[in-house]
Amino acid sequence: MRTILREAAAEFDRLRHDVGVLLVLVGAMFLYAALYPVPYWHEVLEEVPVAVVDLDGSDLSRDLVRMADAHQLLSVTTRVATTGEAARLVRQGEVGGFLVVPPGFERQIRRGERAIVPAYVDAGYFLAYRQVLTGFSETVGTLSAGIEIRRLQGGGMGAGQALRARDPLPLSVRPLFNRTESYAAYVVPGVLVLILQQTLLVGIGMVGGTLREKPEAPDRAASCAAAKVAGRALVYLAPYAVHALFYFGVVYGLYGFPAKSGAASLASFVLPFLLASIFFAFTLRPLFKTREASIHLLLWTSLPAVFLAGFAWPVESLPGWLATAGRALPSTSAIPGVIRMTQMGATLAQVRVEWWTLWALAGIYFVTACAAARLKPES
């Protein structure tokens, strides 16, 4: 116990005098919380600028254009005379797509013929592509339904009969969990978990680099590697427990993210994640010969860690060996577990696979951290 307390005091003293590490371990947590969710403040992408090429110029084509502009996902900002000009606007990034009303559009409709309305959408920006395609599809579908209902009414049907005949099997879509279909509620909660892991890795790595650059006098009394690792871990576990409480309590509430899990269950799940991340960082710490090395080597791993976690890209679509290797990262199990608990209301028992995986990683990395402390003594 004396060794644990002595190592905790020594590690705390290192942090207290290292402004750069404090900026990563403390300052960055609040900076990310303040800045990262801001671009998603409106949650749902709306009013995407689009262009219209009206080659018909009829009353019905103008109705279609007005309906497109009235759709919440679209904003008709430009009307051009040719498809070539509209395509140029797409290439320049001024609009997300364009709708072409063909010549003879109204005449074909009045004759009872089928009229095709082409829509061209920029698939290079996938989020905008989805919104524009949905907006155009719903606009044309609404106009088509209105025309069909009026035609049925002209044949003697009442308004209700015509509506049922036009849509005999209506589809009722109800989004589960992310009810507003918000992009912020989809991406930010998972990234917040990753921020906890990555800042720990970078901050602890910077301390290791400092110790390699400026070695301290060896402490013969602190000979137990397990006690060394445990003592040092306490210094990081305490503030990061507060960080996790801030993220899952204050930030979730501030931005309106779903938080359906109980506080005790979520805390029980987060604990092995923090321990696994800390011990993993201690395992890597002796590898960094300079302070900057941890930043250079670890920052680029953030994006792969996002994909390995399975919320940005399905795990089932990853190569088998890559999905298996990704399990070595604590975030791979922590992110889906936290999302299922906070957004879907899963209990600790329902995420037990991820929970036990995190405990196993914590145990494995504790052993490797002890081995690293023996092989690469820092003090």
N, C-alpha and C positions, 0 to 999 in steps of 0.2 A: 504493500500500500504506500509506503514511503517513496518507493521508486516511481509509482504511478503519479503521485502528487508532485514529486520533483520534476518529472518529465513534462507534466502539464504546465507547471510554472515556467519551465524553460521555454517551452513552445509558445506559451502566451507572451513571454518577454520578446521572443523573436518577432511575433506578429505586431506587437505594440509599437515597435520601432521601425516597422517596414510599411511605409505609406503606400507603396505600389501594391503590395499584397492586400492591404486593407481595402484599397480601392476595388480590387477584384472580388474579394470575399464579402464585403459589406456594401460599398458604394454601387457596384454594378447591379446588385440585387434590386435596389430601389430604382436605379436608372432604367433597367429593363422593365420593371413593373410600370414605370411612368410612361415610357416611350413606346415599348413594343406593341401594346394593344391599341394605341391611338389611331394608326391607319385604318383599323377595322371598327372605328367608333360607330359608323353607320350600319355595321353588321352585314347588311345585304347590299350587293351591288345593284344600283338602279340608275335609270336615266342614262344608259349607255348611248353616246351619239351615233346616229346612223344616217345614211343618205337614202334618197328615193329617186328612182328614174321612172317618171310617169310618161310612158309613150302613148297613152290613150287619151289623157286629158278630158275624161268624161266625169259626170257627176259621181258615178259609182267609184271610179278610181280615186277621186278626191275624198270620198267617204273612207276608203281604205287607208289613205294616207293619214287622215285625221284620227282614225282609230289606232293606227300604229303610234302616232305621236302621243295619244292619250294613255297608252299602255305604260304602267309604272316602270317597266324595265327598259323602255326605249325613249329616246328623244330625237325626233327628226330635225336635225340641225341643218341639213343641206338638201336642196333639190337640184339635180343636175339633168342635163339633156341626154347624155349618152352613158352607156355602161363603162366605156373606157375611162371617162372622167371619174366615175364613181370608183372604179378599181384603183385609180391613181390615189384617190383620197384614202383608201384602205391601206395601200402600200406606204403612204406617208404617216399612217397612224392617226389620222384626223377623225376617222369613223371606224366603228367596229364591224360594219357590214352594210349592205344595201339591198333594197327590194326593187325589183323591176316589174312594173305593171305593163304587160305587153299591149301592142296596138290591137284594137278591136276587142278589148277586154269586156266592156259593157255590152257590146253587140252579141258576143258569144253567150254571155249570161242570159240575156233576154231571149235568145233563141233556144235556150235549154241545153246548150252545148257545154262541154267541159273546158274551162279556162285554167291554164297553168300559170302560176305566179312564181317566178324564180326568186330565191333568196340566196345571196352570197355573203358568207360570214367568215371573218378572220379567225382561223383555228390556231393561230400562233399564240394567242392570248386566251388560254383555255377557259378561264373563269368568265371573261367577257363573251367568249364564243357561246357558252351555255346560255347566258342571259339573253343575248341577241337572238339566238335560234329559237329559244322559248317564246320570246316576245313576238317574233314574226309568225311563228306557228300558231300561237293563240289568236293573234289578230286576224290572220287569214281564216282560221277555223271559225271564229266568231262571225265574220262576215258571211262565210259559206253557210253556217247554220241559220243565220237570219234570212238569207235568200231562200233556203229550202223550206223554212217554216212559212214564209209568205206564200210560197208556191202551193204548199199543202192547204193553207187557208183559202187560197183561191179556188181549190178543188172542193170546198165545202166543209172542211174540218174546222172545229173551234180551235182557239189558241192553245188550250191544254192538250187537246188531241194531237195537234200538229207538233207540239213540243215533245210529246211522248213518242210519236211516230218517228221524229227526227233522231231521238236519242233513247231508244228502248232499253238500253242497259247502261245507265249513267255510272261513271267511275267516281268514287269518293276517295280522295287522297288525303291521308292524315299523317303528317310527319311524326315519327316517334322520337322521343328524347330531345332532339334539337328542333323544337316545334317551330321556331321562326326561320329555320333553315339558314341560320347565321353562319357566315364564314368565320367570324371571330370565335364563336363558341366551339367551332370545329377545330381550329388550329391552335389557338392561344393556350388552352389548358395543357395540351401535350408539350408545347414548347416551354412552358413554365417549369415542368418537371425536368426537361433537358437542361435548362439554365442552372438548376440546382446542381446537377451532376457536373456540367462542364466548368462552372466557376470553381467548384471544389478541386477538380483535376488541375486546372490552371494555377490556382492560388497555392495549393500544396506543392505543385511542381516548381513554382517560383521560389518557394522557401528552400526546396532541395537544391536548386541552382545556386542560391545564395550561399548555402553551406559548402558547396563544392568550390565556389569562388573564394570564400573566406572561411576556411575550416576553423572549427572551435576546438578548444583543448579537450581531449577525451576524458570522460567521466568514468573512472573505474568502478565507482560504487553502483552505477546503473548498468549492471551486467545482464539483466533479464530482458531479452528482446520483447517478450510478450508484454511485460510491464511498460516498456518504452512505448510500444505501439498503442497500448490502451490509454496511457496517460496523454499522449499527443492527440489521440482521437477525441478525447473528451473536449479539448479546446475547440474543435471544429463542430462537434455534434451539438453542443449547446446553442451557438448562434444560428446554426442551420435549422434547428428545430423551430427557432423563432421565425426564420425566413419562411419555412414551410407553412407555419401558422399564418403569417402575413399573406402569403400567396393564396392559400386555399380558403382563407377567411376574408381578409380585407379586399384583396384584388378581385376575387370571385364575386363578392357582393357589389363592389364598385362598378364592375362592367356587366353585371347581370348574368354571369355564367351559371348554369345549373349546379347546385350543390345538394344532392339528395342523400348523400351518405352521412352517417353519424360521425361526430367528431372523434369519438373513441376508436371506432373502426378504422377511420382514415389515418389517425395517428399510429395505430398498430401496424398499418400497412406501410406507412412512410418510414418508420423507424429502421427496418432492415435495409430499405433503399439507401438511406443516408449512411448507414454503417458500411454497406457494400461499396458505396462510392468513395468514402473516406479511406477504407482499407485498400481499395483499388488504386487510389491516388498515392498512398504510401508505398505500394508495390512498384509504381512507376517512378517515384521521386528520385531514387538514386541514379536514374538514367540521365537526368538533366545536368549537364556540366555548367550551364549558365542560366541566369534568370530568364532570358528571352527564349531559351530553347523550349520551355514548356508551352509558351504562347505559340511559337512557330509550329510545333508538332501536334498540339492538341486542338487548336481552333478549327483546323480543317476537318476534324472528325465530327463536327456538329451535324453537318448535313447528312453524311452516311448514317449517323445514329438516328436521325429522324426517320429515314426510310426503313431502317431495320426494326423500328418500333411497331410498324404495321398500321399506323393511322394515316399516313400520307400515301402509302402504297400497300396493298394487301400482302401479308406475309406469304399467303398461298401462291402468290405470283413471283416470289423471289426464288432463285436457285436454292435447292435444298441445303447445300453446303454453306451458303451464305446465311440462310436463316438460322442454321445451327450455330455457326460462329458468332452470329449476332447476340446469342443468348449470353455471351460472356460480358456484355455491357449491362450494368444494372438498369439503365433506362429502357432497355428492350422489354423488360418485364414490368417496370414501374409505370410507364406511360399508359399502356392499355389497362392496367389495373386501376390506376387513378381515374381514368376516363370512365370506365365502367362503373366505378363506385360513385363518382360525383354526378355523372350525367344520366346513368341508367338506374341508379339506386341499388347497385349490387352490394350484397353483404360480404363480409370478410371470407365467409365459407365459399362464396361463389367465385372468389378470385384466389382461392387457396393455392392453385398451381403457381400463379405468379408470386404469391406471398412466400411459399416455401422455396421457390427458385431464388428469391432475393435473400432469404436466410442462408441458403446453401452458398450463394456467392459471397455473402458476408463472411461465412466460415472459411471458405477457400482463400479469399483475399486477405483474411487475417493471418492465415498461415504463411502465405507468400510475402506479406508485409513483414512478418517476423523474420523470415529468411532473408529478405532484402536488408533488414536492419543489421543482421549478423554479417552478411557478405559485404555490404557497403556502409560501414559505420559512418555516421555523420557527426558524432560528437563523442 
